[in-house]
Amino acid sequence: MFNLILFGPPGSGKGTQSEKLIAKYNLKHLSTGDLLRSEITRKTILGLEAKKYMDKGNLVPDEVVIGMINDALDNHPDVEGFLFDGFPRTAIQAEELDDLLKQKNTCIDVMLALDVSEDELIKRLVKRGETSGRSDDNNEQVIRARIMEYHQKTAAVADHYQKANKVIFVKGEGGIDEIFNRLSNEIDRLKKHERC
Ligand code: B4P
């Protein structure tokens, strides 16, 4: 298996690049943001609860997202690998993910971390808010709260994988294809060696 975390602050292009990477490398895309938005659209109890946090720009409680990922891993036993997008977002989520993968005799091969300036993040999310209909994108205060959550809780996830020497920073500014090529070059290099 080849398991990859695509990491970065809100608006860094995780969702955008994931779509291209899963097609090229035949990976199963697991986006906790997409899973949560699907729960909200279907008005499930989980979705209604998650919406309260997301609308304020806060992270949804760990146990909720960990449960969703656990189910998703169990539902796809035969894939070539997973691309985790927007997960893990806290140190606890990272530890749980490592344990879940260990139980399946696999691990995270690499974390590719997209590096984007704060001004560019805000610009992208405000622009997406004009058309996406996403309630967490159409208010600059909520966007800033999401970036704050990233610095306070999520940046620590990179430290977790840094200890295992698994983090590669990639410049996340420029054209979408240009960034995709940078990410692909790293994956192609890593795939030549067994990491787990
Ligand atoms: P997510 O759905 O993960 O989304 P995101 O961080 O807002 O955006 P992403 O980085 O994927 O940006 P995208 O490619 O779309 O999270 C939403 C919320 O869900 C969180 O705030 C939280 O409440 C909750 N949540 C999710 N996972 C959680 C977890 N594990 N634990 C707790 N809570 C969780 O790009 C953004 C925009 O930029 C797009 O419009 C795109 O077109 C544009 N763009 C992309 N690349 C570009 C480029 N190179 N140049 C110019 N524009 C670009």
Residues whose N, C-alpha, C, O or C-beta is under 5 A from the ligand:
A	BS01	B4P	P9 P10 G11 S12 G13 K14 G15 T16 T32 G33 D34 Y53 M54 G57 N58 L59 V60 V65 D85 G86 F87 P88 R89 R124 R128 R146 G172 G174 G175 I176
